[in-house]
């Protein structure tokens, strides 16, 4: 937090920049099968601003798909005036209004929505029966009406498997996991193999609490319930 506070001074006020300058940051987002290649774009993102966390969030999504055995072809990027269009097999996304700090991408808009308004760099943790879950990041895609949450899971002695999750929104509305792509990533963890799972919820706003249900396989009994605040 101290680094972020030091960065957000008058001298570090974000300045508008061109789509061409942002292209090295956006181009890695077209890679669908190799998270380590997506992460190469991090060198063009300011570490104390939302653009850095957003790209890591997207790289984690590619990693979760690879763990689950899902694959899709790489996409393409194209500069169109002040914007960059990224097209994947499921549609196209427009990035624009790029802001830079120290020559690095700090913030921008995705389909007209500011990343800093829709991205959470982390969240709360909960531990029960030797099992710990921690929110790594969350992002609300207003165009798709869904929230993606990455949860880090680890266990002291038990083996557990994620079987269900629900997102309780800030107003108390309950959002179940998406029926088609609700869970990807490492949803089975052991003491020697912690992991990260990607959860997708149909939502209308960012925030709330993720309720996670884990089934005990060995080392514990029944189910473990974790409550993880997003903010």
Backbone as CSV, one residue per row, in Angstrom:
resi,resn,N_x,N_y,N_z,CA_x,CA_y,CA_z,C_x,C_y,C_z
1,UNK,0.819,-1.207,0.000,0.000,0.000,0.000,0.858,1.264,0.000
2,UNK,2.025,1.210,0.728,2.857,2.401,0.791,3.363,2.801,-0.593
3,UNK,3.733,1.767,-1.400,4.231,2.071,-2.741,3.170,2.750,-3.588
4,UNK,1.931,2.261,-3.468,0.848,2.849,-4.245,0.611,4.293,-3.837
5,UNK,0.671,4.546,-2.509,0.441,5.896,-2.035,1.540,6.831,-2.518
6,UNK,2.788,6.326,-2.550,3.873,7.152,-3.021,3.714,7.471,-4.498
7,UNK,3.180,6.503,-5.257,3.029,6.689,-6.698,1.934,7.691,-7.017
8,UNK,0.844,7.658,-6.278,-0.302,8.487,-6.595,-0.116,9.910,-6.041
9,UNK,0.895,10.584,-6.505,1.159,11.971,-6.138,0.860,12.849,-7.337
10,UNK,0.965,14.140,-7.136,0.714,15.057,-8.249,1.688,14.792,-9.397
11,UNK,2.929,14.424,-9.056,3.921,14.164,-10.090,3.581,12.918,-10.897
12,UNK,2.736,12.023,-10.326,2.412,10.768,-10.996,0.983,10.761,-11.518
13,UNK,0.415,11.944,-11.713,-0.937,12.014,-12.263,-0.966,11.361,-13.639
14,UNK,-1.890,10.425,-13.868,-1.945,9.743,-15.169,-2.149,10.723,-16.312
15,UNK,-1.442,10.463,-17.397,-1.548,11.304,-18.587,-2.064,10.464,-19.753
16,UNK,-2.922,11.037,-20.586,-3.421,10.295,-21.749,-2.281,9.905,-22.677
17,UNK,-2.449,8.750,-23.314,-1.466,8.279,-24.273,-2.141,7.638,-25.461
18,UNK,-1.367,7.291,-26.448,-1.921,6.778,-27.690,-2.157,5.279,-27.637
19,UNK,-3.000,4.822,-28.541,-3.243,3.391,-28.674,-1.967,2.677,-29.111
20,UNK,-1.190,3.316,-29.963,0.064,2.699,-30.415,1.002,2.436,-29.238
21,UNK,1.053,3.386,-28.294,1.913,3.200,-27.129,1.402,2.073,-26.228
22,UNK,0.101,1.842,-26.240,-0.486,0.803,-25.399,-0.474,-0.567,-26.061
23,UNK,-0.163,-0.625,-27.341,-0.252,-1.888,-28.083,0.613,-3.007,-27.492
24,UNK,1.860,-2.744,-27.048,2.646,-3.835,-26.460,2.019,-4.423,-25.196
25,UNK,1.210,-3.623,-24.509,0.482,-4.109,-23.334,-0.719,-4.951,-23.745
26,UNK,-1.444,-4.533,-24.784,-2.677,-5.212,-25.187,-2.400,-6.480,-25.991
27,UNK,-1.379,-6.465,-26.836,-1.131,-7.603,-27.723,-1.030,-8.946,-26.998
28,UNK,-0.382,-9.043,-25.831,-0.320,-10.337,-25.157,-1.684,-10.889,-24.739
29,UNK,-2.689,-10.024,-24.626,-4.020,-10.497,-24.250,-4.649,-11.378,-25.325
30,UNK,-4.081,-11.366,-26.523,-4.594,-12.198,-27.607,-4.132,-13.648,-27.480
31,UNK,-3.132,-13.901,-26.636,-2.600,-15.258,-26.464,-3.565,-16.065,-25.591
32,UNK,-3.975,-17.227,-26.059,-4.989,-18.009,-25.365,-4.466,-19.265,-24.698
33,UNK,-3.259,-19.728,-25.060,-2.813,-21.012,-24.533,-1.614,-20.963,-23.612
34,UNK,-1.012,-19.803,-23.423,0.227,-19.720,-22.650,0.192,-18.519,-21.711
35,UNK,-0.177,-18.709,-20.445,-0.261,-17.573,-19.509,1.057,-16.846,-19.341
36,UNK,2.162,-17.564,-19.451,3.455,-16.904,-19.299,3.705,-15.905,-20.419
37,UNK,3.113,-16.135,-21.590,3.237,-15.163,-22.683,2.328,-13.960,-22.460
38,UNK,1.156,-14.198,-21.893,0.279,-13.083,-21.532,0.971,-12.185,-20.518
39,UNK,1.654,-12.805,-19.562,2.311,-12.044,-18.499,3.467,-11.187,-18.998
40,UNK,3.930,-11.420,-20.207,4.972,-10.559,-20.761,4.488,-9.116,-20.896
41,UNK,3.172,-8.940,-20.985,2.638,-7.583,-21.062,2.753,-6.814,-19.763
42,UNK,3.052,-7.504,-18.659,3.143,-6.827,-17.366,4.261,-5.799,-17.333
43,UNK,5.298,-5.991,-18.131,6.402,-5.034,-18.127,5.986,-3.676,-18.686
44,UNK,4.848,-3.624,-19.360,4.357,-2.370,-19.924,3.233,-1.764,-19.066
45,UNK,2.973,-2.370,-17.897,1.926,-1.884,-16.985,2.553,-1.375,-15.701
46,UNK,2.035,-0.267,-15.203,2.556,0.271,-13.944,2.112,-0.630,-12.794
47,UNK,3.060,-1.100,-11.961,2.719,-2.079,-10.921,1.769,-1.578,-9.850
48,UNK,1.618,-0.263,-9.709,0.764,0.292,-8.657,-0.577,0.776,-9.166
49,UNK,-0.912,0.411,-10.405,-2.166,0.873,-10.985,-2.970,-0.300,-11.530
50,UNK,-4.280,-0.115,-11.736,-5.157,-1.239,-12.082,-4.774,-2.000,-13.344
51,UNK,-4.110,-1.360,-14.284,-3.753,-2.051,-15.521,-2.895,-3.281,-15.247
52,UNK,-2.045,-3.217,-14.254,-1.170,-4.351,-13.920,-1.992,-5.523,-13.409
53,UNK,-2.868,-5.256,-12.458,-3.701,-6.324,-11.911,-4.665,-6.892,-12.926
54,UNK,-5.178,-6.036,-13.810,-6.109,-6.501,-14.835,-5.435,-7.511,-15.759
55,UNK,-4.215,-7.208,-16.196,-3.544,-8.129,-17.097,-3.202,-9.432,-16.389
56,UNK,-2.783,-9.356,-15.119,-2.516,-10.577,-14.367,-3.786,-11.405,-14.216
57,UNK,-4.897,-10.734,-13.997,-6.197,-11.405,-13.898,-6.497,-12.169,-15.184
58,UNK,-6.236,-11.545,-16.327,-6.481,-12.210,-17.602,-5.519,-13.375,-17.817
59,UNK,-4.272,-13.217,-17.418,-3.307,-14.311,-17.527,-3.716,-15.486,-16.647
60,UNK,-4.233,-15.182,-15.472,-4.700,-16.253,-14.575,-5.872,-17.002,-15.197
61,UNK,-6.691,-16.288,-15.985,-7.795,-16.961,-16.666,-7.296,-17.952,-17.707
62,UNK,-6.270,-17.559,-18.451,-5.669,-18.463,-19.430,-5.063,-19.671,-18.719
63,UNK,-4.419,-19.428,-17.580,-3.822,-20.526,-16.809,-4.902,-21.474,-16.295
64,UNK,-6.004,-20.944,-15.802,-7.088,-21.784,-15.294,-7.667,-22.660,-16.400
65,UNK,-7.822,-22.089,-17.581,-8.331,-22.878,-18.710,-7.368,-23.995,-19.074
66,UNK,-6.074,-23.707,-19.031,-5.080,-24.736,-19.366,-5.106,-25.864,-18.346
67,UNK,-5.232,-25.509,-17.059,-5.308,-26.534,-16.020,-6.529,-27.429,-16.231
68,UNK,-7.628,-26.828,-16.670,-8.864,-27.581,-16.873,-8.927,-28.273,-18.236
69,UNK,-7.900,-28.083,-19.056,-7.859,-28.752,-20.339,-8.614,-28.064,-21.451
70,UNK,-8.969,-26.785,-21.244,-9.668,-26.035,-22.281,-8.659,-25.286,-23.159
71,UNK,-8.956,-25.195,-24.424,-8.080,-24.466,-25.330,-8.909,-23.712,-26.356
72,UNK,-8.350,-22.647,-26.866,-8.986,-21.862,-27.919,-7.888,-21.201,-28.715
73,UNK,-8.158,-20.832,-29.964,-7.120,-20.212,-30.797,-6.762,-18.815,-30.313
74,UNK,-5.544,-18.404,-30.619,-5.126,-17.042,-30.298,-5.989,-16.044,-31.063
75,UNK,-6.125,-14.860,-30.486,-6.897,-13.820,-31.127,-6.002,-12.884,-31.915
76,UNK,-6.539,-11.716,-32.231,-5.797,-10.722,-32.998,-6.077,-9.338,-32.431
77,UNK,-5.133,-8.428,-32.620,-5.311,-7.046,-32.187,-5.121,-6.115,-33.375
78,UNK,-5.816,-4.983,-33.321,-5.715,-4.000,-34.396,-5.952,-2.608,-33.832
79,UNK,-5.057,-1.695,-34.147,-5.242,-0.299,-33.749,-6.260,0.334,-34.680
80,UNK,-7.293,0.934,-34.078,-8.326,1.626,-34.846,-8.490,3.028,-34.283
81,UNK,-7.768,3.947,-34.860,-7.809,5.314,-34.360,-7.233,5.411,-32.965
82,UNK,-8.042,5.874,-32.018,-7.600,6.018,-30.635,-7.805,4.744,-29.827
83,UNK,-8.323,3.698,-30.458,-8.656,2.463,-29.746,-7.861,1.279,-30.283
84,UNK,-7.896,0.204,-29.518,-7.353,-1.077,-29.953,-8.470,-2.107,-29.854
85,UNK,-8.687,-2.835,-30.922,-9.703,-3.878,-30.917,-9.018,-5.238,-30.794
86,UNK,-9.463,-6.009,-29.806,-8.988,-7.368,-29.594,-10.117,-8.323,-29.948
87,UNK,-9.868,-9.211,-30.898,-10.888,-10.169,-31.316,-10.445,-11.585,-30.963
88,UNK,-11.320,-12.302,-30.242,-11.119,-13.695,-29.881,-12.218,-14.516,-30.523
89,UNK,-12.208,-15.827,-30.292,-13.194,-16.675,-30.954,-14.613,-16.425,-30.472
90,UNK,-14.753,-15.782,-29.302,-16.091,-15.524,-28.774,-16.530,-14.069,-28.937
91,UNK,-15.768,-13.265,-29.685,-16.177,-11.890,-29.933,-15.025,-10.913,-29.824
92,UNK,-15.343,-9.639,-29.964,-14.322,-8.581,-29.966,-14.524,-7.627,-28.788
93,UNK,-13.416,-7.066,-28.333,-13.399,-6.125,-27.215,-12.635,-4.887,-27.663
94,UNK,-13.123,-3.715,-27.242,-12.463,-2.462,-27.598,-11.826,-1.831,-26.367
95,UNK,-10.535,-1.520,-26.477,-9.787,-0.857,-25.414,-9.477,0.565,-25.856
96,UNK,-9.631,1.522,-24.936,-9.362,2.904,-25.288,-9.171,3.792,-24.084
97,UNK,-9.009,5.086,-24.317,-8.785,6.084,-23.265,-7.639,5.667,-22.347
98,UNK,-6.517,5.344,-22.951,-5.362,4.861,-22.189,-4.734,5.983,-21.376
99,UNK,-4.431,5.663,-20.120,-3.728,6.576,-19.233,-2.394,5.950,-18.849
100,UNK,-1.354,6.785,-18.797,-0.011,6.305,-18.522,0.571,7.015,-17.303
101,UNK,1.394,6.287,-16.558,2.205,6.851,-15.482,3.637,6.368,-15.700
102,UNK,4.563,7.315,-15.766,5.974,6.974,-16.013,6.146,6.145,-17.276
103,UNK,5.344,6.417,-18.283,5.463,5.720,-19.547,4.846,4.337,-19.570
104,UNK,4.186,3.944,-18.493,3.578,2.623,-18.390,2.058,2.753,-18.308
105,UNK,1.342,1.777,-18.855,-0.117,1.809,-18.842,-0.612,1.736,-17.398
106,UNK,-1.486,2.654,-17.034,-2.004,2.716,-15.666,-3.484,2.360,-15.599
107,UNK,-4.263,2.851,-16.544,-5.704,2.627,-16.534,-6.214,2.806,-17.969
108,UNK,-7.412,2.323,-18.242,-7.992,2.437,-19.583,-9.437,1.979,-19.506
109,UNK,-10.127,2.058,-20.630,-11.507,1.607,-20.702,-11.621,0.336,-21.550
110,UNK,-12.500,-0.558,-21.085,-12.828,-1.781,-21.819,-14.285,-1.666,-22.249
111,UNK,-14.514,-1.574,-23.545,-15.872,-1.359,-24.063,-16.540,-0.174,-23.380
112,UNK,-15.758,0.868,-23.143,-16.286,2.094,-22.568,-16.300,2.151,-21.052
113,UNK,-15.915,1.072,-20.382,-15.957,1.006,-18.919,-14.545,1.055,-18.342
114,UNK,-14.330,1.952,-17.391,-13.013,2.154,-16.807,-12.610,0.941,-15.970
115,UNK,-11.409,0.423,-16.220,-10.925,-0.750,-15.496,-10.915,-0.505,-13.989
116,UNK,-10.468,0.665,-13.564,-10.370,0.945,-12.130,-11.723,0.936,-11.427
117,UNK,-12.808,1.079,-12.187,-14.142,1.029,-11.591,-14.662,-0.404,-11.466
118,UNK,-14.004,-1.348,-12.122,-14.550,-2.699,-12.212,-13.588,-3.798,-11.773
119,UNK,-12.389,-3.415,-11.342,-11.383,-4.399,-10.965,-11.063,-4.306,-9.482
120,UNK,-10.967,-5.472,-8.826,-10.544,-5.545,-7.436,-9.233,-6.311,-7.378
121,UNK,-8.176,-5.703,-6.835,-6.863,-6.351,-6.839,-6.721,-7.486,-5.838
122,UNK,-7.699,-7.697,-5.013,-7.645,-8.755,-4.003,-8.831,-8.648,-3.083
123,UNK,-8.870,-9.505,-2.093,-9.996,-9.483,-1.174,-9.658,-10.215,0.106
124,UNK,-10.698,-10.681,0.799,-10.523,-11.282,2.104,-10.165,-12.761,2.066
125,UNK,-9.857,-13.277,3.262,-9.524,-14.688,3.446,-10.425,-15.291,4.509
126,UNK,-10.508,-16.605,4.497,-11.248,-17.334,5.517,-10.586,-18.696,5.675
127,UNK,-10.486,-19.164,6.933,-9.873,-20.462,7.218,-10.769,-21.266,8.138
128,UNK,-11.012,-22.510,7.737,-11.805,-23.422,8.562,-11.316,-24.844,8.335
129,UNK,-11.219,-25.577,9.426,-10.788,-26.985,9.373,-9.467,-27.136,8.637
130,UNK,-8.570,-26.155,8.800,-7.264,-26.236,8.174,-7.241,-25.901,6.705
131,UNK,-8.363,-25.418,6.177,-8.463,-25.045,4.772,-8.585,-23.526,4.678
132,UNK,-7.790,-22.905,3.818,-7.791,-21.450,3.671,-8.080,-21.056,2.235
133,UNK,-8.965,-20.099,2.085,-9.243,-19.513,0.779,-8.988,-18.020,0.828
134,UNK,-8.416,-17.473,-0.225,-8.101,-16.045,-0.306,-8.466,-15.524,-1.689
135,UNK,-9.179,-14.412,-1.733,-9.516,-13.799,-3.017,-8.256,-13.175,-3.610
136,UNK,-7.865,-13.646,-4.798,-6.686,-13.100,-5.473,-7.036,-11.862,-6.280
137,UNK,-8.184,-11.882,-6.954,-8.635,-10.727,-7.730,-10.070,-10.950,-8.169
138,UNK,-10.720,-9.864,-8.561,-12.080,-9.946,-9.069,-12.294,-8.888,-10.140
139,UNK,-13.115,-9.218,-11.128,-13.379,-8.261,-12.198,-14.810,-8.405,-12.677
140,UNK,-15.493,-7.261,-12.767,-16.871,-7.236,-13.251,-16.889,-6.772,-14.695
141,UNK,-17.369,-7.636,-15.574,-17.512,-7.286,-16.991,-18.944,-6.834,-17.214
142,UNK,-19.140,-5.529,-17.236,-20.500,-5.003,-17.322,-21.181,-5.390,-18.620
143,UNK,-20.401,-5.505,-19.695,-20.997,-5.874,-20.969,-21.565,-7.276,-20.954
144,UNK,-20.867,-8.195,-20.281,-21.331,-9.573,-20.196,-22.208,-9.835,-18.992
145,UNK,-22.266,-8.875,-18.069,-23.071,-9.059,-16.871,-22.576,-10.192,-15.999
146,UNK,-21.240,-10.273,-15.822,-20.710,-11.334,-14.976,-19.482,-10.847,-14.213
147,UNK,-19.190,-11.542,-13.135,-18.027,-11.264,-12.311,-17.146,-12.495,-12.257
148,UNK,-15.865,-12.306,-12.532,-14.891,-13.382,-12.439,-14.057,-13.178,-11.182
149,UNK,-13.941,-14.228,-10.384,-13.181,-14.161,-9.137,-12.157,-15.290,-9.123
150,UNK,-10.919,-14.950,-8.778,-9.888,-15.967,-8.582,-9.669,-16.153,-7.088
151,UNK,-9.701,-17.413,-6.663,-9.533,-17.746,-5.255,-8.343,-18.687,-5.114
152,UNK,-7.400,-18.317,-4.250,-6.278,-19.190,-3.914,-6.703,-20.119,-2.783
153,UNK,-6.478,-21.407,-2.961,-6.858,-22.410,-1.971,-5.626,-23.154,-1.482
154,UNK,-5.573,-23.391,-0.171,-4.523,-24.217,0.403,-5.058,-24.925,1.639
155,UNK,-4.425,-26.042,1.987,-4.891,-26.835,3.108,-3.710,-27.370,3.896
156,UNK,-3.897,-27.485,5.217,-2.819,-27.944,6.089,-2.642,-29.459,6.030
157,UNK,-3.738,-30.208,6.076,-3.622,-31.665,6.125,-4.695,-32.397,5.335
158,UNK,-5.783,-31.733,5.012,-6.892,-32.393,4.330,-6.760,-32.294,2.814
159,UNK,-7.511,-33.148,2.149,-7.697,-33.038,0.704,-9.148,-32.647,0.472
160,UNK,-9.361,-31.593,-0.314,-10.717,-31.086,-0.521,-10.940,-30.777,-1.999
161,UNK,-12.204,-30.779,-2.379,-12.593,-30.474,-3.748,-13.708,-29.443,-3.729
162,UNK,-13.587,-28.409,-4.543,-14.628,-27.386,-4.609,-15.851,-27.945,-5.337
163,UNK,-17.006,-27.840,-4.698,-18.230,-28.394,-5.294,-19.278,-27.342,-5.606
164,UNK,-19.183,-26.165,-4.979,-20.190,-25.139,-5.243,-19.696,-23.785,-4.757
165,UNK,-20.278,-22.730,-5.302,-19.955,-21.385,-4.864,-21.092,-20.452,-5.265
166,UNK,-21.294,-19.435,-4.451,-22.327,-18.431,-4.696,-21.756,-17.065,-4.358
167,UNK,-22.117,-16.072,-5.139,-21.708,-14.706,-4.856,-22.898,-13.933,-4.308
168,UNK,-22.768,-13.467,-3.072,-23.794,-12.604,-2.477,-23.406,-11.158,-2.732
169,UNK,-24.185,-10.464,-3.533,-23.872,-9.094,-3.912,-23.991,-8.119,-2.764
170,UNK,-23.516,-6.888,-2.958,-23.570,-5.876,-1.900,-24.979,-5.637,-1.375
171,UNK,-26.000,-5.819,-2.224,-27.373,-5.609,-1.788,-28.053,-6.852,-1.258
172,UNK,-27.301,-7.963,-1.192,-27.867,-9.197,-0.671,-28.375,-10.155,-1.728
173,UNK,-28.347,-9.752,-2.994,-28.782,-10.656,-4.062,-27.784,-11.788,-4.233
174,UNK,-28.293,-13.000,-4.463,-27.449,-14.169,-4.630,-27.263,-14.492,-6.106
175,UNK,-26.019,-14.690,-6.505,-25.693,-15.030,-7.884,-25.013,-16.390,-7.896
176,UNK,-25.603,-17.384,-8.544,-24.967,-18.694,-8.641,-23.824,-18.669,-9.649
177,UNK,-23.055,-19.721,-9.657,-22.006,-19.834,-10.665,-22.633,-20.005,-12.041
178,UNK,-21.927,-19.513,-13.052,-22.356,-19.677,-14.426,-22.468,-21.171,-14.741
179,UNK,-23.568,-21.577,-15.380,-23.824,-22.991,-15.611,-22.812,-23.629,-16.557
180,UNK,-22.304,-22.870,-17.524,-21.419,-23.444,-18.530,-19.944,-23.382,-18.117
181,UNK,-19.531,-22.259,-17.551,-18.105,-22.054,-17.280,-17.853,-21.579,-15.861
182,UNK,-18.626,-22.101,-14.904,-18.560,-21.601,-13.542,-17.250,-21.834,-12.838
183,UNK,-16.599,-22.962,-13.099,-15.367,-23.312,-12.390,-14.310,-23.784,-13.378
184,UNK,-13.148,-23.179,-13.329,-11.983,-23.679,-14.043,-10.775,-23.509,-13.134
185,UNK,-9.696,-24.201,-13.453,-8.502,-24.111,-12.626,-8.384,-25.299,-11.693
186,UNK,-7.583,-25.131,-10.669,-7.312,-26.233,-9.732,-8.352,-26.233,-8.624
187,UNK,-9.389,-27.041,-8.796,-10.477,-27.103,-7.821,-10.321,-28.264,-6.849
188,UNK,-9.196,-28.970,-6.908,-8.887,-30.059,-5.972,-7.514,-29.772,-5.380
189,UNK,-7.450,-29.601,-4.056,-6.182,-29.230,-3.430,-5.819,-30.212,-2.328
190,UNK,-4.514,-30.387,-2.155,-3.952,-31.254,-1.125,-2.912,-30.458,-0.355
191,UNK,-2.409,-30.981,0.773,-1.420,-30.226,1.549,-0.183,-29.845,0.740
192,UNK,0.223,-30.691,-0.192,1.410,-30.394,-0.973,1.121,-29.744,-2.300
193,UNK,-0.138,-29.436,-2.565,-0.491,-28.891,-3.870,-1.590,-27.844,-3.741
194,UNK,-1.230,-26.635,-3.268,-2.208,-25.538,-3.252,-2.536,-25.148,-4.680
195,UNK,-3.618,-24.420,-4.855,-3.989,-24.061,-6.213,-4.872,-22.842,-6.277
196,UNK,-5.172,-22.450,-7.497,-6.032,-21.296,-7.737,-7.198,-21.725,-8.619
197,UNK,-8.386,-21.295,-8.245,-9.583,-21.637,-8.995,-10.249,-20.369,-9.497
198,UNK,-10.807,-20.458,-10.691,-11.514,-19.330,-11.292,-13.010,-19.590,-11.186
199,UNK,-13.733,-18.619,-10.621,-15.177,-18.720,-10.444,-15.857,-17.633,-11.262
200,UNK,-16.884,-18.008,-11.982,-17.619,-17.067,-12.827,-19.069,-17.002,-12.372
201,UNK,-19.546,-15.785,-12.109,-20.898,-15.584,-11.606,-21.666,-14.634,-12.523
202,UNK,-22.944,-14.900,-12.684,-23.827,-13.980,-13.410,-24.276,-12.900,-12.436
203,UNK,-23.791,-11.675,-12.632,-24.043,-10.592,-11.679,-24.385,-9.304,-12.402
204,UNK,-24.820,-8.321,-11.611,-25.139,-7.007,-12.164,-24.311,-5.898,-11.531
205,UNK,-23.367,-6.253,-10.638,-22.520,-5.260,-10.000,-21.314,-5.942,-9.378
206,UNK,-20.302,-5.143,-9.071,-19.079,-5.649,-8.468,-19.172,-5.553,-6.955
207,UNK,-18.632,-6.573,-6.277,-18.572,-6.541,-4.824,-19.351,-7.668,-4.191
208,UNK,-19.359,-7.651,-2.857,-20.084,-8.676,-2.126,-19.152,-9.706,-1.509
209,UNK,-19.683,-10.905,-1.311,-18.958,-11.980,-0.641,-19.122,-13.280,-1.405
210,UNK,-18.017,-13.966,-1.633,-18.044,-15.266,-2.296,-18.152,-16.357,-1.236
211,UNK,-19.196,-17.160,-1.349,-19.374,-18.316,-0.462,-18.898,-19.558,-1.211
212,UNK,-17.922,-20.251,-0.630,-17.320,-21.414,-1.266,-17.639,-22.667,-0.461
213,UNK,-18.037,-23.723,-1.155,-18.316,-25.015,-0.520,-17.303,-26.026,-1.025
214,UNK,-16.557,-26.621,-0.091,-15.541,-27.611,-0.419,-15.933,-28.958,0.189
215,UNK,-15.828,-30.013,-0.585,-16.115,-31.357,-0.104,-14.832,-31.989,0.430
216,UNK,-14.914,-32.497,1.671,-13.762,-33.190,2.246,-13.581,-34.543,1.565
217,UNK,-12.359,-34.821,1.151,-12.028,-36.118,0.560,-11.324,-36.978,1.594
218,UNK,-10.261,-36.460,2.185,-9.591,-37.109,3.310,-9.123,-36.032,4.277
219,UNK,-8.953,-36.395,5.551,-8.410,-35.479,6.540,-9.416,-34.562,7.188
220,UNK,-10.675,-34.619,6.777,-11.737,-33.839,7.408,-13.063,-34.517,7.089
221,UNK,-14.130,-34.008,7.657,-15.436,-34.639,7.487,-16.434,-33.687,6.838
222,UNK,-17.258,-34.244,5.974,-18.362,-33.477,5.401,-17.903,-32.381,4.461
223,UNK,-18.416,-31.174,4.685,-18.119,-30.043,3.820,-17.496,-28.911,4.625
224,UNK,-16.672,-28.135,3.949,-16.050,-26.944,4.533,-16.633,-25.721,3.826
225,UNK,-17.110,-24.769,4.612,-17.727,-23.564,4.058,-16.825,-22.362,4.342
226,UNK,-16.446,-21.647,3.279,-15.609,-20.468,3.414,-16.378,-19.246,2.918
227,UNK,-16.224,-18.134,3.622,-16.876,-16.879,3.273,-15.804,-15.844,2.976
228,UNK,-15.724,-15.393,1.705,-14.611,-14.567,1.254,-15.099,-13.214,0.740
229,UNK,-14.899,-12.134,1.506,-15.306,-10.797,1.047,-14.479,-10.369,-0.161
230,UNK,-15.142,-9.746,-1.129,-14.425,-9.235,-2.283,-13.798,-7.872,-2.019
231,UNK,-14.359,-7.111,-1.072,-13.802,-5.789,-0.784,-13.938,-5.485,0.686
